[in-house]
Amino acid sequence: MTGPTTEAAREAGPERTAVRSFRVRLRRHRGLAALVVLVAVGLGLVIWAQLAPKGDVVPLSVSNAGPGGARAIAQILGEHGVQVHDARNYDSAMAALDSSSSPTLLLYDRNGALDAQRLRDLADSSARVVVVSPRLETLRALDGGIRQAGVVPDGTPALAPGCSLPDARAAGQVSGGSGFVYDGGTTCFRPSGSAAGVLAASTDGRLVVLGSTAVLGNERLDELGNAALGLRLLGSSPDLVWYLPSLEDMDLTGSPRTLDELAPDWVRFIGPWLVVVALAAIAWRGRRHGPLVFEPLPVVVKAVETAEGRARLYHDYRAMDQARDNLRAGTLSRLAATLRLGPGTTAEAIVDATARQLGKPASTVSDLVNEHPRSEARLVAWARELHTLEKEVRRR
Amino acid sequence: MAISGRFVLLVLLGLVPVLLLPGWSSFFAVAAVLAAAAGADLALAGSPRLLQVVRSGPVNVALNARVPAELTIHNGGRRRVRGSFRDAWQPSAGAANPVQPVDVPAGESRRAAVVLRPVRRGDLKSPHVTFRSFGPMRLAARQRTIASAGSIRVLPPFNSRRHLPSKLQKLRELDGKAAVQIRGAGTEFDSLRDYVRGDDVRSIDWRATARRSAVVVRTWRPERDRRVVMVLDTSRTAAARIDDETRLDSGLEAALLLGVLAERGGDRVDFLAFDRRARARAGTAGKGNLLGRLVQAMAPLEPELIEMDWAAVPAEVRAVTAHRSLVVLLTSLDGGAPEEGLIPAAAQLAAQHVVVVAAVRDPQLGAMLAERSDAAGVFRAAAAERALLQRAAVSSELRRFGVEVVDAEPHQLPPGLADMYIRLKAAGRL
């Protein structure tokens, strides 16, 4: 019966047996397999959550609905008839500016991506420029006579207009937290004891600097006069170009040279060629001179192992009676041999003969030989006394 | 295939053109040139496939002796083979120079010798020889392994040889003397000589005395042409190591000494290694000298991890000889349950033969006996005591059946067994 089945199994091919053995292994390690699947699924979810697109997170972006975004004000402006052009790069911003008449430009250049030339071109193309929290280079390039003058002091939640600018007067108080103050031209919303303000306008009114993103952000738009100020600043013309420069607008031609560019051409090839040398060396040293040979090792066991194992068992179970019996029997048999007594001699006869040999009373020897030690300490002492007794007998 | 250190050096030198003309094109060009050089070298190398190996040299060697294992390499190809070869002796063969250079012109043969210094008894093997044939530039080599089984038999050392002269001396002293005191069956008439004081008066030959003026006594010599059958236990208990050799090795030493001694004593010797089946046989009935045959038979013996089949031993002995003989059982006294195995078998054999059981005693048990300094030591002493008492019980049980027991420490076993043989021979019990 077995012949055909094994034949069939052989004909089924190795892949079938491989699948079967895999199944058998799977069934045997079911719990482990479930755990592996669970971990894999969890890992996949975490990675997916990390990699999933999270929408626009750019601060003051018109499509960012988060606290730092500016979607709210852009939508309100749109509802009031202002066309908001969302420019993603310099070229599209310029195109949007050129295509509309007397446009307002909102520029928020967090990273200082635009160089002076581009800033000037942008300013020239637009009727009015609202710059949010500009950097020193940006202000210098725009050349509106406005300078940086520090930050709004802590603990200033609201700022009063305190100037004659109609937009500011109409808005009333605005949020002041974590803003920058600017000096030069007309300054409004000045913190107490300062000549610089969060809002600064050039004398010709074409450049307005707003030192706080909170005024335009979604989070605080409904507080104080933030919305009013923002709408009045940005909604004065029918076209608003909303331009947030990013790193791709950066002009790279003038950047400093890297170490890679400074190094001579051949340096790049040292590494790869040394890898080739290393591979050759590995092949040279790693190639074995023929297959390995086997050394059949014979089995060898230490003979005394059994006695040592038995000793450990005695010790672990504190088998004092057993140990005492063994030692006593061994001593008696050796005494009998030393005193030339026959194999059938009784213990009493051996004890008597020993006592006579040593000239001791028989009771002393008998008490020693027949003692039952009750503690390990006594057992050790007794074993030594037996040993001494044997030595004495042998000496006579 | 294999590459040489020279090729690696060349690759390193390839760094110079790569750096002088930087660029991927020169990088790959240099790599291609190097690969082409290696390929050309490989193509020009003589084919190692066409090599033939014939082994010669000694078949037997003593333990720890230096011996050259020779091999003749014949080049059957049309190109010279230059390179190296490795003779794959197993590590315990102790090959001093397994890798050697080789240079064989086409159609010719060259001889090479690998010096071996074996460190283990038994049949040591070399299953194959691997050749590496380099091209003319010695950059790359073709490598091929050629199956060529080599084997060398490492004989047991026979360290107990040093006891042989003294034991032979004792044996010679038996001649003409021993039987004078002990008269009885089994002694053989040797010669007549003049009576000297001290001779047993019962051995006076009165008829011869009547023909001469002096008193004449008969002398006998020890019996000759008796049979000695040695049965060596190769079962699991033989794997136990005592001092620095296994029971098996101690048994081999004892068997060698007894075998040589008994042969010189004029007896017929048979050796049988047995566990569940016969592992080796040797005996006087064969060609060549007995010692040679004994060591040949003993060399490949290894302990087998199986239980000894004592019930089959009497039948095996009967197969060797049907006559009364001296049966020596080289085994252990403390393995498993001797009352079920060894004792009945020995008793059964003792009914027909003179039986001697020779066993190794562990000297470490004696050392353990003296450990009485703390509780652990006392328990160890108790365990050793128990082991020794068990041995003593088995020995006395065996003696009860008329079996002689030689219970000695490893180095004392061979002379002890030899003394037992001489004593039995002197007593005329063979």
Boltz contact constraints between the chains, C-beta under 6 A:
constraints:
  - contact:
      token1: [A, 265]
      token2: [B, 22]
      max_distance: 6.0
  - contact:
      token1: [A, 266]
      token2: [B, 19]
      max_distance: 6.0
  - contact:
      token1: [A, 266]
      token2: [B, 22]
      max_distance: 6.0
  - contact:
      token1: [A, 269]
      token2: [B, 18]
      max_distance: 6.0
  - contact:
      token1: [A, 269]
      token2: [B, 22]
      max_distance: 6.0
  - contact:
      token1: [A, 269]
      token2: [B, 27]
      max_distance: 6.0
  - contact:
      token1: [A, 273]
      token2: [B, 15]
      max_distance: 6.0
  - contact:
      token1: [A, 273]
      token2: [B, 18]
      max_distance: 6.0
  - contact:
      token1: [A, 277]
      token2: [B, 11]
      max_distance: 6.0
  - contact:
      token1: [A, 277]
      token2: [B, 12]
      max_distance: 6.0
  - contact:
      token1: [A, 280]
      token2: [B, 8]
      max_distance: 6.0
  - contact:
      token1: [A, 280]
      token2: [B, 11]
      max_distance: 6.0
  - contact:
      token1: [A, 281]
      token2: [B, 8]
      max_distance: 6.0
  - contact:
      token1: [A, 283]
      token2: [B, 3]
      max_distance: 6.0
  - contact:
      token1: [A, 284]
      token2: [B, 3]
      max_distance: 6.0
  - contact:
      token1: [A, 284]
      token2: [B, 5]
      max_distance: 6.0
  - contact:
      token1: [A, 284]
      token2: [B, 8]
      max_distance: 6.0
  - contact:
      token1: [A, 287]
      token2: [B, 2]
      max_distance: 6.0
  - contact:
      token1: [A, 289]
      token2: [B, 86]
      max_distance: 6.0
  - contact:
      token1: [A, 289]
      token2: [B, 99]
      max_distance: 6.0
  - contact:
      token1: [A, 289]
      token2: [B, 130]
      max_distance: 6.0
  - contact:
      token1: [A, 290]
      token2: [B, 86]
      max_distance: 6.0
  - contact:
      token1: [A, 290]
      token2: [B, 88]
      max_distance: 6.0
  - contact:
      token1: [A, 290]
      token2: [B, 130]
      max_distance: 6.0
  - contact:
      token1: [A, 290]
      token2: [B, 145]
      max_distance: 6.0
  - contact:
      token1: [A, 293]
      token2: [B, 88]
      max_distance: 6.0
  - contact:
      token1: [A, 293]
      token2: [B, 90]
      max_distance: 6.0
  - contact:
      token1: [A, 295]
      token2: [B, 90]
      max_distance: 6.0
  - contact:
      token1: [A, 295]
      token2: [B, 91]
      max_distance: 6.0
  - contact:
      token1: [A, 295]
      token2: [B, 92]
      max_distance: 6.0
  - contact:
      token1: [A, 298]
      token2: [B, 302]
      max_distance: 6.0
  - contact:
      token1: [A, 299]
      token2: [B, 239]
      max_distance: 6.0
  - contact:
      token1: [A, 299]
      token2: [B, 305]
      max_distance: 6.0
  - contact:
      token1: [A, 300]
      token2: [B, 239]
      max_distance: 6.0
  - contact:
      token1: [A, 300]
      token2: [B, 241]
      max_distance: 6.0
  - contact:
      token1: [A, 300]
      token2: [B, 246]
      max_distance: 6.0
  - contact:
      token1: [A, 301]
      token2: [B, 239]
      max_distance: 6.0
  - contact:
      token1: [A, 301]
      token2: [B, 240]
      max_distance: 6.0
  - contact:
      token1: [A, 302]
      token2: [B, 241]
      max_distance: 6.0
  - contact:
      token1: [A, 303]
      token2: [B, 240]
      max_distance: 6.0
  - contact:
      token1: [A, 303]
      token2: [B, 242]
      max_distance: 6.0
  - contact:
      token1: [A, 303]
      token2: [B, 362]
      max_distance: 6.0
  - contact:
      token1: [A, 304]
      token2: [B, 362]
      max_distance: 6.0
  - contact:
      token1: [A, 304]
      token2: [B, 364]
      max_distance: 6.0
  - contact:
      token1: [A, 307]
      token2: [B, 383]
      max_distance: 6.0
  - contact:
      token1: [A, 307]
      token2: [B, 384]
      max_distance: 6.0
  - contact:
      token1: [A, 307]
      token2: [B, 387]
      max_distance: 6.0
  - contact:
      token1: [A, 310]
      token2: [B, 383]
      max_distance: 6.0
  - contact:
      token1: [A, 311]
      token2: [B, 379]
      max_distance: 6.0
  - contact:
      token1: [A, 311]
      token2: [B, 380]
      max_distance: 6.0
  - contact:
      token1: [A, 311]
      token2: [B, 383]
      max_distance: 6.0
  - contact:
      token1: [A, 314]
      token2: [B, 379]
      max_distance: 6.0
  - contact:
      token1: [A, 314]
      token2: [B, 382]
      max_distance: 6.0
  - contact:
      token1: [A, 315]
      token2: [B, 376]
      max_distance: 6.0
  - contact:
      token1: [A, 315]
      token2: [B, 379]
      max_distance: 6.0
  - contact:
      token1: [A, 323]
      token2: [B, 379]
      max_distance: 6.0
  - contact:
      token1: [A, 323]
      token2: [B, 382]
      max_distance: 6.0
  - contact:
      token1: [A, 326]
      token2: [B, 382]
      max_distance: 6.0
  - contact:
      token1: [A, 326]
      token2: [B, 385]
      max_distance: 6.0
  - contact:
      token1: [A, 326]
      token2: [B, 386]
      max_distance: 6.0
  - contact:
      token1: [A, 327]
      token2: [B, 382]
      max_distance: 6.0
  - contact:
      token1: [A, 327]
      token2: [B, 385]
      max_distance: 6.0
  - contact:
      token1: [A, 329]
      token2: [B, 389]
      max_distance: 6.0
  - contact:
      token1: [A, 330]
      token2: [B, 385]
      max_distance: 6.0
  - contact:
      token1: [A, 376]
      token2: [B, 375]
      max_distance: 6.0
  - contact:
      token1: [A, 379]
      token2: [B, 378]
      max_distance: 6.0
  - contact:
      token1: [A, 380]
      token2: [B, 375]
      max_distance: 6.0
  - contact:
      token1: [A, 380]
      token2: [B, 378]
      max_distance: 6.0
  - contact:
      token1: [A, 383]
      token2: [B, 372]
      max_distance: 6.0
  - contact:
      token1: [A, 383]
      token2: [B, 378]
      max_distance: 6.0
  - contact:
      token1: [A, 384]
      token2: [B, 372]
      max_distance: 6.0
  - contact:
      token1: [A, 387]
      token2: [B, 372]
      max_distance: 6.0
